[in-house]
């Protein structure tokens, strides 16, 4: 576990950050889970955690058939 300025990041948080760093484009929660490999719910929980710490940014987008998904990227 890494602690920086009162923020505790665990191995899952580090894995998500590494996955996004290696990607050339923002990834959906499903894509992060698949590449990491993590369950979708674990990836989702940790992405929101990282967003609350100001490490990730996310936005909703509509997929091909009207399904909404959130896309994540590392905040600069």
C-alpha positions in Angstrom: 0.0 0.0 0.0 1.3 3.4 -0.9 0.4 6.5 1.1 0.8 9.9 -0.5 -0.5 13.1 1.1 -3.0 11.2 3.3 -4.2 9.1 0.3 -3.8 5.3 0.7 -3.4 3.5 -2.6 -3.3 -0.3 -2.7 -2.1 -2.8 -5.4 -5.5 -2.7 -7.2 -5.3 1.1 -7.5 -1.7 0.8 -8.8 -2.7 -1.9 -11.3 -5.6 0.3 -12.7 -3.2 3.3 -13.0 -0.6 1.1 -14.8 -3.3 -0.3 -17.2 -4.4 3.2 -18.1 -0.8 4.4 -18.5 -0.1 1.6 -21.0 -3.2 2.3 -23.0 -3.1 4.8 -25.8 -6.7 5.7 -25.2 -9.2 6.1 -22.4 -10.7 2.8 -21.3 -14.1 1.7 -20.1 -14.5 0.0 -16.7 -15.1 -3.3 -18.5 -11.9 -2.8 -20.6 -9.9 -2.0 -17.4 -11.2 -5.1 -15.7 -10.4 -7.3 -18.7 -6.8 -5.9 -19.0 -6.0 -5.8 -15.3 -7.5 -8.6 -14.7 -10.1 -7.7 -12.1 -13.8 -8.2 -11.7 -15.9 -5.4 -13.1 -17.2 -4.4 -9.7 -13.7 -4.2 -8.2 -12.5 -2.1 -11.2 -15.6 0.2 -10.9 -15.1 0.7 -7.1 -11.4 1.5 -7.4 -11.9 3.8 -10.4 -14.4 5.9 -8.4 -12.0 5.9 -5.5 -9.2 7.2 -7.7 -11.6 9.8 -9.2 -12.4 11.0 -5.7 -8.6 11.4 -5.0 -8.2 13.4 -8.2 -6.1 10.8 -10.0 -8.6 9.7 -12.6 -11.1 11.5 -14.8 -14.2 9.9 -16.3 -17.1 10.7 -18.5 -20.2 8.9 -19.7 -20.5 8.0 -23.3 -23.2 6.1 -25.2 -22.1 2.9 -26.9 -23.3 1.6 -30.2 -26.7 0.3 -29.1 -27.7 2.9 -26.5 -25.8 1.4 -23.6 -24.1 4.1 -21.5 -20.7 3.4 -20.1 -18.1 5.4 -18.3 -14.6 6.0 -19.9 -11.6 6.6 -17.6 -8.3 8.2 -18.1 -5.4 9.4 -15.9 -5.7 13.1 -14.9 -2.7 15.1 -16.1 
